[in-house]
Amino acid sequence: MTPAAVPHFVPIHGVRHFAWRCRDSEEDSEETRRFHEDLPGLPLVHRMEGGHVPGTGEYGPGMHLFFQMRGGSHIALFGLGDGAAALPSPNTPAWVNRIALRVDSALAELRAAKARWVEQRTADAMAAWMRAL
């Protein structure tokens, strides 16, 4: 069906943000920031620590991170203040809940970025281990 054929078509221009639950300790928040900025290069453009959610007015505990994609849409990661990660739904196959993004980068470039990220994480873990000795 074309937009003209829908009687009350709302002209949606794109996604404002896609929200996903994440863990929210300081360590988790930094890991989330590093992953999204360092691997795909998404800049962190907004961070909220608790307070009322602008879109709903409801109180949202924990932290909220917004990473911007080209075109102005965002990936929003919300911690709920309990340090827990999102759990899979028992009545939904794992392959259902996901986000698929269109990218310009070649697969080799993304694999190289992932390898650099893993290498840096390994180096950071080794440095922390050495400091603990």
C-alpha positions in Angstrom: 0.0 0.0 0.0 1.4 3.4 -0.9 1.4 6.4 1.5 -1.2 8.1 -0.7 -3.5 5.1 -0.3 -3.4 5.3 3.5 -6.2 7.7 4.7 -4.4 9.0 7.8 -0.8 8.6 6.8 1.6 10.3 9.2 4.8 11.4 7.4 7.4 9.6 9.4 10.9 10.8 8.4 13.0 8.3 10.4 13.8 7.0 13.8 14.5 9.5 16.5 16.0 6.9 18.8 16.1 3.2 19.4 16.1 2.5 23.2 17.8 -0.5 24.7 18.4 -1.5 28.3 22.0 -1.9 29.5 23.8 -2.3 32.8 24.5 1.0 34.5 27.4 0.9 37.0 30.1 3.5 36.3 32.3 0.7 34.9 29.5 -0.5 32.7 28.7 3.0 31.5 32.4 3.6 30.5 32.5 0.2 28.7 29.3 1.1 26.8 30.7 4.5 25.9 34.0 3.1 24.7 32.3 0.3 22.7 29.9 2.7 20.8 32.4 5.5 20.3 35.5 3.4 19.5 34.1 0.6 17.4 31.5 2.1 15.1 32.5 5.7 15.8 29.1 6.9 17.2 29.6 10.1 19.3 28.1 10.2 22.8 25.9 13.3 22.4 23.8 13.2 25.6 24.1 11.6 29.0 21.4 11.7 31.8 21.9 10.6 35.3 18.4 9.8 36.7 15.6 12.3 36.6 12.5 12.6 34.5 12.5 11.2 31.0 11.8 14.1 28.6 9.6 12.0 26.3 7.3 10.6 28.9 7.8 12.7 32.1 8.2 9.5 34.1 11.1 9.2 36.5 13.9 7.2 35.1 16.5 6.0 37.6 20.0 5.1 36.5 21.8 6.6 33.5 20.8 7.2 29.9 23.3 7.4 27.1 22.5 8.7 23.6 24.9 7.9 20.7 24.2 9.7 17.4 24.1 8.1 14.0 24.3 9.8 10.6 21.1 11.5 9.7 20.4 12.5 13.3 18.9 9.3 14.7 20.2 7.9 18.0 20.8 4.7 19.8 19.7 5.3 23.4 21.0 3.0 26.1 19.1 3.1 29.4 20.3 1.7 32.7 17.6 1.4 35.3 19.7 1.9 38.4 19.8 -1.8 39.5 23.0 -2.8 37.6 21.1 -5.6 35.8 21.3 -6.2 32.1 18.2 -6.9 29.9 17.1 -10.5 30.0 15.7 -12.4 27.0 12.0 -12.9 26.9 11.2 -16.6 27.5 8.5 -16.5 24.8 10.6 -14.8 22.1 13.4 -16.4 20.1 16.8 -14.7 20.6 17.0 -13.7 16.9 13.8 -11.5 17.1 15.0 -8.7 19.4 17.8 -6.9 17.6 18.6 -3.8 15.6 19.9 -4.0 12.1 21.8 -0.9 10.8 22.7 0.1 7.3 26.4 1.0 7.1 28.8 2.3 4.4 31.8 0.5 5.8 33.0 -2.7 4.3 33.0 -5.8 6.4 36.8 -5.9 6.5 36.9 -2.4 8.0 34.4 -3.3 10.7 36.3 -6.5 11.5 39.5 -4.4 11.8 37.8 -1.9 14.1 36.5 -4.8 16.3 40.1 -6.3 16.4 41.5 -2.9 17.5 38.8 -2.6 20.2 39.4 -6.1 21.5 43.2 -5.5 21.5 42.7 -2.3 23.5 40.3 -4.0 26.0 43.0 -6.7 26.5 45.7 -4.1 27.0 43.5 -2.3 29.6 42.8 -5.5 31.4 46.5 -6.4 31.6 47.3 -2.9 32.8 44.7 -3.1 35.6 46.0 -6.5 36.5 49.6 -5.2 36.7 48.4 -2.2 38.9 46.7 -4.7 41.3 50.0 -6.6 41.9 
